[in-house]
Each structure stands twice: as structure tokens, then as C-alpha cells.
Amino acid sequence: MKITWRLTLWYTIALVLVLAVILAAVFFGMKHLLVNQAEQEVVDAVGRIEALAGTSEGGNGSHVHIDLDDPELTQVAGSPVLWVQITGPDGVVQRSRSLGQATLPSYVGPPVERQIFGEQVILYGRKLPWGSVQVARPLTQEYRFLFSLLRLSLLLEGVGLGLAALGGLVLTRLALEPISTLTRTMLSIGPEDLNRRVELPGPKDELRALAQAFNHMLDQLEEGFRKQKEFMAAVSHDLRTPLTVIKSYAGLIYRWGKEDPQVVAEAAAAINRAAGLMERLVNDLLLLMRIQSPAGLRQEEIALDELVNEIVSDAAIIAEGVTVVKKEFPRVRVRGDRDYLRRAIWALVDNAIKYNRPGGRVMVSLAVVGEEARLEVADTGVGIPPTEINRIFDCFYRLDSAREQGKGFGIGLCLAKSIAEAHGGRIEVKSELGQGSTFTLILPSAPSP
């Protein structure tokens, strides 16, 4: 069943229940009012009978003085039909009105509703010095009025419900038309036109919020497809270079290798270097994929100061034309995977060495601030343009200068950021053109033992 019909059905059922409650309240409220009025009328009728008998004047009175055809009895009772029965002290009916040979129950007590002679009546009886009197007032007119009112109300309710259901269906369709528009637009958007967006005019309501959420999803999909294309292009480009080297030197060996061992040695060395580049690229890609699942990380306590000391010592040996210096490190403990953290820290230090000036410096410092361990790697390189800072952590993204010099694959910073986030941390960067850059790895510190 379509949501339009479901909403209309729910709305109609709710309206039926509300109207049923209102109708029941009106019916029983009106009945209570009419019955109370009838009860008061029979009480007034008995009072009139007492007055006619002379009992209300302080004497014993006598039923012989009562004129049962007194018109005031009918006026007081508010009904042309009034059953009156006068009973003597011995319980024998002495006189009656409108009863013929029938008799009323010898009831003495407050007004009650009973069925007598097949009719609903209000019966009231009072004991007097000379006997008792019973007065019954039929409720025929009241019930006829109530059931006429009920039939009319049901008829009007049925007509009203029909009109309300029809109007609800029309309004529901109008209200849900934007969803139909949104659905048609969503179905028409394919991988080739992810730049399309849903235009939903009207007030800023839940439907507009739904359209904005869908547009946000399209933004993410478009960005994901863009990054995927860039990723595939970058991987293809970075693999093409070593593959070309391998193919070229393999051809060289095929042509001249049999006659010249020197050619074979040079070609083998070049092929080995190209294979090493390919292996490093593939390993980085595999590491990048594994880091997306933090469940695979080992959780152990790591002496971060010792790990950074090892990395700085290794970097100082291989750095050519760049000085790597460090400050005295305090004792810092973190929890995580030592191998992954080594890879992230090495990426930051290696990046500072690669993109430094000849004769430049790399300064490494470590501190604990509050509940965070902060590792800073600062260089004296050329700096990063402000427009590029937000993209340097994208996989395979390289600055123009790095791309021209063929430095790296553009995976290091992407890996470092992913590893930091997998450990509940982050990387911050500050850079000034011509002055250098500072990368700060921030990790949650472990409590001191």
C-alpha cells in the first residue's frame, strides 16, 4: 500500500476515534442531563401532591384531598404522561392516575430509572403520614430525542469522514509530491552525472532537509569518485615508470646481455631498483588498506620517546645535506601498534628531509600537554602554499615542486594521517612560504606506571 493511502487511512481512523469519543460524550452527557431533569420533575410532582394533600402545611393531611387531574401536576412534571399511585398505610393502592388496572411497584426511595410496562421511566416514591405515593415519568420523549440525535450525528459524521478522507488524500498527495520529485531525480542520477543536485522549492521543512541530505550524499559520492579516479591515475602513473624501466632493461639483456656481462649487471641492478619501488608502492597500498580496519591494530604500551629516538638516529644517518636535531625528550607513554606508529613518525621525518633546503635543518621535539602526547617535526624548507594545505594528506597528492622532482608517491602523509586517526589522534600542520613547515602528531597519552 502506498504511503499516501496509509497516511490517509491512519488519519481517517484517528478522526473516527476522535469523533466517536466526542459523539459518545455528547450522547451520554445529554442523557445524563435529561434524566436529571426528569428526576427533578418527579420530585417536584410529589411535592405538589403533598401540597394538595395538606401534608406540606404541617398536618397529617389526607389523600382524599388530592386532585390527581390537577393541571399543575402535568406542568410540574413537564410531560403530559405522568403515572401516579397513592397507597394506604396497609400497602393497598387507594388511587392512581393514567395506570388503569395496572399498579406501580411499592417503591419508596430516591428517583431511579427502571423499566415498567416495557418503557424506561423515572420512578420516585415517598412515605407520607397517611401512606405513600409513587410517581413515574416515562422517558419515551427523551430517548426518542436522543436516538434521533444519534442517527443525525452518525449521518453527519459519515459524510464528514468521507469529505475529510477525500481532502486528506488530496492534501497528502500534495504534501508528498516533493518526495516523488526527489525519487524521480534520485533514479535519474547515474555515475556519469553525479554533479546534478536536487532542487526542492518550498519552505525549509523536513522534506527540504531530506533533499539537502541527499545532495550532501551526492557531494560525498562525487568526491569519492573523483578521488578514486585520481587514485587509479596516480597508481597507474607510479607503476608505469618502474615497469617501463624493467621492460627496457629486460630488452637490453635480451639484445646484448649474452655478449656483455657488464650490461647484464647494470640491467639487473636497474631492474632490482624498479622492483623495489614497485614493492614499496604495493606495500604502502596494502598498509593503507589495513589501517582502515582499526580492529587489526595491536594495543600495547609504547615508550614513544624511545621510538622517536630510534627514528631520529636512523634519519640522521641517511639525511644528505640536511641536519636532523632533537631536543631532550621526556618520558612519554602511549598505547597502540608500534610498527604502525613507527611508519607514521618516519613519514613525517622523511617528508621534512625530502622537502628541505640544501643545508637545512629538521627539528624534532616531544612533549606531554595535558592528556596528549605531542610530537613536532619542523623543517626549514620552502613551505606549503595555503591553498594546498588541505590537500597534502590526500593519497597520491603531491605539490607541483615534488611532482617535478619525482619525490615519493604521495602516500606518506596520507598513511601518517590514517594511522594517527586509527590511534585516536590527529596531525596538525602549520606552514609559511619560504620559512618551512611544522607537522604535529597528537596522540592520547597512556597513564604513567
N, C-alpha and C positions, 0 to 999 in steps of 0.2 A: 504494500500500500504506500502510495506517495506521501511524503511528509505534509503536503498541502491538505490531503484528506485526513491524515492523522491529527493534525492540529485542529482542523475544523471539527472532527469527531470529539476530540478532548474538550474543546471549547463548548460544544453543544451539550455534552454530558455534564460538564461543570455548571452550565447555565440551567439545565434541567434540575440538577440537585438544588441549586440556589432557589429557583422558583418553587420547587416542591416544598422546601423548608418555609419559604415565605407564605405559600398558599396554606400549608398546614397551620402556621402560626395565626394567619388571618381567620381560618375556619374555626379553630378551637378557641381563639380569643373572642370571636363573635358569639360562638356558642356559649362560652362562659358568661359573657355579658348578658345575653338574652335569658339564660337560665337564672342568673342572679336577679334580673329584673322580674322574672316570673315568681321567684321565691318571695321577693319583697311584696309583690301584688297579693299572693295568698295570705301573707302575714297581715297586710292591710285589710283584706277581706274578713279575716277572723276578728280583727279589731273592730270592724264595722258591725259584725254580728254581735259582739259583746256589747257594743253601744246600743244596738236595737233591743237587746235583752235586758238592758239596765244594769248589767254586771259591772261595767266600767265606771258607774257612778258611786261605787262603794257598797251597793247592796248585793244580795244573792242573785237577784234577777230571776227571769223565767223564760224558757224558750217559747212560751206561748205568745210573748210579745214580739217575737221576731217575724218580720215580713220578708220571707225568702225571695219575694219578687221585687224587693226594693231595688229601684234602678241604680242606686248608688253602689250596690254590690258589684254590678257589671262595670260601672265606671272605675271603681277602685281596682278591680281585677284586671282591667284593660283588655278583657276578652268577653265576647258575647256568650261563650260557653263556660260555665262555672258550676262544678259539681259540689253541692253542699249536703252534708249529712249531720243531723243532730241526734245524739244518742243520750238516753237517760242514764241515771246512776246505775241501773241494773244491766247496762250494756245493750239494751234493746233500742233499735232505731225508732225515734219518735217522729222525725220529719226529714224530708230530703228535697233536693231540687235537681232537676234535669237528670235524675237517675232512674226514673220509672220504678220497676220492681227490683232493680239491682241495688247493691249496697257497697259502700267503700270499706276497706279494711279498718278495723277499730284501732287506728294508729294514733298515738299521742307522742309528739316529739317534734324536732325541728324539721323544716322543709327538706324533703328528699325527692329525688327523681325515681319514679317507678313506672312499670308498665302495667296499666289497668285497662281491662276491656280491649286489649290489643293496641292501646295507644300509650305513648310516652307522656306522663303527666308529672306535675309537681304536687306532691301530697303533703299537707300540713295538718297536724291535729293538736288541739289544746284542751286540757282538762279544765272544766268550769265547775262552780258550786252546784249547779243543777244537772251536771252530766259532762258531756264532751262534745266537741264539734270537729268535724273533719272537712277540709276544703281541698278539692283537687282542681287544678287548672291544666287542661290539655295543652301540649306543646306542638300541636299539629301545624299551626301557622309558622311558628319559629323554625321547625325542621323543614317545612316546605321552602321557606325563605333561604335557609342555609344550603339546602341541596340545589336550589336554583342558582344561588351564588356560586356554588362549587362547579356546576355544569358550565356556567358562563366563564368562570375563571379558567377551567380546563380548556374550553374552546379558544379563549384569548391566548392562553399560554401556548397551545398548539400552533396557532397562527404566528404568534410572536417567535416561537422557536424556529419555525420554518423560515421566516424572514431573517432571523438572526443567523441561522446556519448558512443561508444563501449569502448574506452580507459578509459573514465570517470567511466563507470560501473565497469570495472576491477579494477581500482585504488581505487574506493570507497569500493569495497568488500575487497580489501587487507587492506585498512585503517581501516575498521570497524571489521575486523576479531578479534582483541583483545576484542571488545565488545561482540562478540559471545562467545569467550572463557570465558569472565567474567560472562556472563549469564549462561552458562552451569555449571560453578563452583558454582555460587550462588544457582542454582536449586538443585545441588547435596549435598549441605551442610544442615545437619539436626541438631536437638538438641543434638544428641549423638556425633557429630564430629565438634563442634564449634572451636576446636583447629586448624582446617585447615585454610589455608590462600591462597589468590590469588597470583600466581606468574605470573607476566606480563613482559616478557623481552622487550627490546627495549629502545628507547630514553625516557628521562624524559619529557613527554608531558602531555596533558590534560587527555589522557587515563590512563597513569601511575598514575596521581593524583586521578582519579576515583577509580582505584584499591586500592590505599592507603587509600582513604576514606572508601571504603568497608571493608578493613582489620581493619581499626580503629573501624568501627561499630561492626565487629565481636569481637574485643577486648572488647568493652563495653558489648556486649551481653554475652560473655563468663564470664566476671567479674560479670555481673548481675545474671547469672545463678548460679555462684559459691556462691555469697552472699545469693541468695535465698535458696540454699541447706544448707548453714551454718545457715541461719536464721531458717529454718524449723527444722534442727537438734537441734539447741540451744533451740528453743521454746519447742520442744518435750522433751528434757532433763530436762529443768527447770520446766515443768509441771508434768513430771513423778514423781519427788521427792515428792511434796505435795500430788499428787494423791495416791502415794504408802502409805504415812502416813495416809491419810483419809481412804483408804481401810483397812489398818492394824488395825487401832483403831476401825473402824466400825465392823470388825470381832471380836475384843476383847470385844466390847459391846455385840455383839450377843452371845458370848460364856459365859461370866461371868458377864455381866452387870446387869442381873436380881437379882443376889445374892449379889453383892458388889457395893454399891453406890459410893465408892471411885474410883473404876475402871471407872465408868461412868463419873465422874467428870474429872478425868485425861484425858480420851479419848476425852471428849467434848472439853477440853482446847486445846489438841493437834490438833484436827480437826479444831477448830476455827483458830489456828495459821496457819495451812496449807492452809485453805481457804483464810486467809488474804494475804498470799504470792501469791496465785493464783490471787486474786483480784488485788493486786498491779501490778503483771505482765500484766494482761489484761488491766488495766487502762493505764499503760505505753505504751502498744502497740497501744491502741486507741489514746492516745495523740500523739504518733509518727506519726500515720496516719493523724490526723487532722492538724498537724503542716505542712504537705506537701502542704496544701492549705492556703497560707498567707491571702487570701481574708476573712477567718474566724476570723482573729485577730482583737481584739478591738484596736482602736487607741485613746489613751488618754495620757495626760501629767502625768508623774510619777515622784515623788520625789525619785530618785534612792538611795540617801543617807539614807532616812528613811527606805526604803525597805531593804537595806543591814543591817542596824542596827537591824531590827527585826529578820532577818535570823541569824545574828551572835549571838544575845541574845538567840534564841532558840537552836542553835547548841552548845553553851557553856553549856547549861543545860544537854543535852543528851550525850555530849562527855565524854567518860570514859577513863581516863588515858592520855588524850590529852588536852592541854590548847589552847583555841581559843582566840586570842587577835586581837585588831583592832587599827588602828590609828584614829586620829580625821578626820572625813570626811568633805570635803567642800560641799557646796550646789550644787547638780547635778540634772539636769532635762533631762529626755529622753521621747520619745513618743513610745507607744507600748501597749502590753497587760500585765497588772500587774501580772495576775496569771501565764502566761507562763514564764515571766521573773523571778518570784519567783522560779518556778520549775527549771529553768536553773541555777540560782545562788545557790540554795540549792544543786543541783547535784555537783557543783564544791566544795562547802564547805564540803558536806558529803563525797565526794571522798577523800578530803585531810585528813579527820578524819579517815576514814576506813583504808587507806594505810599508816598511820603514824607509827612511832615507839612508843613503850610504853614510856610515859613521854614526848612525842614530842610536837611540837607547830604548830599551824596553824595561819598564819598572814594574815589579810585581810586589804587591803588598796584601796582607791578610789580617783581618780583624774580626772581632765579635761585637756586634752592635745589638743590644737587647737580646732577643732570641734568634738572631740571624747571624750566620757566618758570611762575611763579605770579602770576596777575592777580587782585587782590582788589577787589571793588566793595562798599563798605559804605554803608548808609544809616541815617538816624535816624528811620525810620518806626515803625509800630505793632508790627512784628514778626509772626512767624508762629506760630500755636499748635503745640505739639509734636505733636499728633495729625495735623496737616495737612502736616508737613514731607515725609513720604514720598510725598505725592501731588502736590506742586506741580509736579513735572516731567511729570505725565501730560498728554497733549494735551487741550486744551479744559477742563482743570480750573482753576477759579478759586475763590478764597476767597469767603466769603459777602459780605464788605465790597466786594470788587471786582465781584462779580456785581451787587450792588445799585447801584453807581455806574456800571455799564456800561463798565468799563475793559478794553479789549482783548478778544481772542478766546480767550485761554488757550493760545496756541500758542508764544509767545516762548520760555519756559523749556524747553518740550519740544524745540523746534528747537535751542536752545543746547546742551542735553544730547546730542542726537543728533550734532550737529556735533563736539562735543568728543570723543565716543567714536569717531567716524569718523577722527579725527586721533590716535587712541591715547591720548587724555586723559580727563579726568573733571571733574565740577563738584561741589564740596563746599559745604555751606551750614550756617551757624550763625545762630541767631536767638534773641532774647529778647523776650518780650512787653513792649511799652512802651518798648523800648530801640532796636530796629532789627534789621536782618539783614545778614549778610556772605556774599556769594557769591564762591567762589574757583574760577577757571578754571585748571586744571592741564594743561599740555601738555609733551610731551618737547621739550627744548631742542636746537637744532642746534649742532654744534661751531663754535666761533669761527673765522673765516677766518684 
